Amino acid sequence: MAAYRIRVLRQGEVRTRLLRADSEAAALAQLSADDGLVLEARREAGAERALKGAALGLLLQELSALLEAGLALIEALEALRDKAGRGDKALQGVLERLLQALYQGQPLSRAMEEQPEVFPALLAATVAASEGSGQLPEALKRYQHYELRIVAIRKRVSGALVYPALVLAVGFGILLFMLFFVIPRFAVVFESLREMPASAAAMLWWARLVQAHGGLLGAGLAAGLAALCLLLRAPRIQRALLSLLWTLPRLRDVARLFVLARFYRTAGLLIAGGTPALQAFVLSGRLLPAAYGQRLGRALEELRAGRPVADTLARHALTTAVAERLLRVGEQSGDLGGMCERIAQFHDGALDQAIEVFSKVFEPILMLAVGGLVGLIVVLLYMPIFELAGGMG
């Protein structure tokens, strides 16, 4: 759907409506005779741009602050729309669409669901659970806290991968430098020899190949790297690589901790906001990988039949030993949402420890591997000289 800004003349006053539709004709069809005479209709080029990360977090923070100050929801959104002004047309368009839905009597959660490219389904579900209890500011704060925790976990995981990626990139650069610059110049020493060792002959062959077709080799290498990057960006390839990585014992354990921590944190957020446990598990299941999602689907069938939560999730490998016991306590005390959050926090600690161990063990091994590869090339460079010196001796 696209956004259309429509100017109408009603009772001698020019007003602006912002509507979402598949086409301009569909947007005009949403207007009634009481809306006035249409003066202009144009598509908003920047309105479809979604709010991401900090922009959405700032919007939720400002909205919760205004609501806590005593403003009504519509007044708070109107204030934020006026604050955006013309400086941020995307934000202004998002707020205008929210207000149009609220003017029509729709709840805020429904208005958010109509803009899925801006507001995640989890946020809309959190807002929907709070609308009946009147705790919208608290729900917005809970969602902000949830997002901050998820971002922190992602940063820890990505931060642990930055150094290995940097070592690999530097090692690859050194390897290319030696193949295309050092070896061709070093191999000139052996051109005058009538009888040369096999290693010297191989170096001389590579040097002549680079001199004759260096441009083609470089272009082919660049094309291969570009094709590799495109393949890695394909969702199907990414899923296949992730499945392959998950077969490694230690990485499988770390990935499982990350998946379960996110699942239980999401479920805890929804349950604490008033969402029924079954519905919370269904919404949280959308964040799970395919293999975990299938297990959760089978577990939900048993939960709908009245089975206990802890035993059912444990039977389908969706808990750890500690999580199973905490879930059982949450069922008995009636604080399932709080226990889900405790499970997520416990898994966060285990995940931090696993990432630390991964960094301390994997990074030195990777440095040794890259150093060994560069050292091997250096040894191959000097091997012909050692062989010639041995022959002369």
CORKANOR-V327787 format. One record per residue. RES is the residue in one small letter. SS is DSSP state (~ for helix, > for strand, _ for the rest). PHI is phi as a letter, one per 40 degrees, with the letter a starting at -180 (none if undefined). Layout:
res;ss;phi
RES;SS;PHI
RES;SS;PHI
This chain:
res;ss;phi
m;_;none
a;>;b
a;>;b
y;>;b
r;>;c
i;>;b
r;>;c
v;>;b
l;>;b
r;>;b
q;_;f
g;_;g
e;>;b
v;>;c
r;>;b
t;>;b
r;>;b
l;>;b
l;>;b
r;>;b
a;>;a
d;_;c
s;_;a
e;~;c
a;~;c
a;~;c
a;~;c
l;~;c
a;~;c
q;_;c
l;_;c
s;_;b
a;~;c
d;~;c
d;~;c
g;_;h
l;>;c
v;>;c
l;>;c
e;>;a
a;>;b
r;>;a
r;>;c
e;_;c
a;_;c
g;_;b
a;_;c
e;_;c
r;_;c
a;_;c
l;_;c
k;_;b
g;_;f
a;~;c
a;~;c
l;~;c
g;~;c
l;~;c
l;~;c
l;~;c
q;~;c
e;~;c
l;~;c
s;~;c
a;~;c
l;~;c
l;~;c
e;~;c
a;_;c
g;_;h
l;_;c
a;_;c
l;~;d
i;~;c
e;~;c
a;~;c
l;~;c
e;~;c
a;~;c
l;~;c
r;~;c
d;~;c
k;~;c
a;~;c
g;_;f
r;_;c
g;_;c
d;_;b
k;~;c
a;~;c
l;~;c
q;~;c
g;~;c
v;~;c
l;~;c
e;~;c
r;~;c
l;~;c
l;~;c
q;~;c
a;~;c
l;~;c
y;~;c
q;_;c
g;_;g
q;_;c
p;_;c
l;~;c
s;~;c
r;~;c
a;~;c
m;~;c
e;~;c
e;_;c
q;_;b
p;_;c
e;_;c
v;_;b
f;_;b
p;_;c
a;~;c
l;~;c
l;~;c
a;~;c
a;~;c
t;~;c
v;~;c
a;~;c
a;~;c
s;~;c
e;~;c
g;_;c
s;_;c
g;_;g
q;_;b
l;~;c
p;~;d
e;~;c
a;~;c
l;~;c
k;~;c
r;~;c
y;~;c
q;~;c
h;~;c
y;~;d
e;~;c
l;~;c
r;~;c
i;~;c
v;~;c
a;~;c
i;~;c
r;~;c
k;~;c
r;~;c
v;~;c
s;~;c
g;~;c
a;~;c
l;~;c
v;~;c
y;~;c
p;~;d
a;~;c
l;~;c
v;~;c
l;~;c
a;~;c
v;~;c
g;~;c
f;~;c
g;~;c
i;~;c
l;~;c
l;~;c
f;~;c
m;~;c
l;~;c
f;~;b
f;~;b
v;~;c
i;~;c
p;~;d
r;~;c
f;~;c
a;~;c
v;~;d
v;~;c
f;~;c
e;_;c
s;_;c
l;_;c
r;_;c
e;_;b
m;_;b
p;_;c
a;~;c
s;~;c
a;~;c
a;~;c
a;~;c
m;~;c
l;~;c
w;~;c
w;~;c
a;~;c
r;~;c
l;~;c
v;~;c
q;~;c
a;~;c
h;~;b
g;~;c
g;~;c
l;~;c
l;~;c
g;~;c
a;~;c
g;~;c
l;~;c
a;~;c
a;~;c
g;~;c
l;~;c
a;~;c
a;~;c
l;~;c
c;~;c
l;~;c
l;~;c
l;~;c
r;~;c
a;_;c
p;~;d
r;~;c
i;~;c
q;~;c
r;~;c
a;~;c
l;~;c
l;~;c
s;~;c
l;~;c
l;~;c
w;_;c
t;_;c
l;_;c
p;~;d
r;~;c
l;~;c
r;~;c
d;~;c
v;~;c
a;~;c
r;~;c
l;~;c
f;~;c
v;~;c
l;~;c
a;~;c
r;~;c
f;~;c
y;~;c
r;~;c
t;~;c
a;~;c
g;~;c
l;~;c
l;~;c
i;~;c
a;~;c
g;_;c
g;_;h
t;_;c
p;_;d
a;~;d
l;~;c
q;~;c
a;~;c
f;~;c
v;~;c
l;~;c
s;~;c
g;~;c
r;_;c
l;_;c
l;_;c
p;_;c
a;~;d
a;~;c
y;~;c
g;~;c
q;~;c
r;~;c
l;~;c
g;~;d
r;~;c
a;~;c
l;~;c
e;~;c
e;~;c
l;~;c
r;~;c
a;_;c
g;_;g
r;_;c
p;_;c
v;~;c
a;~;c
d;~;c
t;~;c
l;~;c
a;~;c
r;~;c
h;_;b
a;_;f
l;_;b
t;_;a
t;_;b
a;~;c
v;~;c
a;~;c
e;~;c
r;~;c
l;~;c
l;~;c
r;~;c
v;~;c
g;~;c
e;~;c
q;~;c
s;~;c
g;_;g
d;_;b
l;~;c
g;~;c
g;~;c
m;~;c
c;~;c
e;~;c
r;~;c
i;~;c
a;~;c
q;~;c
f;~;c
h;~;c
d;~;c
g;~;c
a;~;c
l;~;c
d;~;d
q;~;c
a;~;c
i;~;c
e;~;c
v;~;c
f;~;d
s;~;c
k;~;c
v;~;c
f;~;c
e;~;c
p;~;c
i;~;c
l;~;c
m;~;c
l;~;c
a;~;c
v;~;c
g;~;c
g;~;c
l;~;c
v;~;c
g;~;c
l;~;c
i;~;c
v;~;c
v;~;c
l;~;c
l;~;c
y;~;c
m;~;d
p;~;d
i;~;c
f;~;c
e;~;c
l;~;c
a;~;c
g;~;c
g;~;c
m;~;c
g;_;c
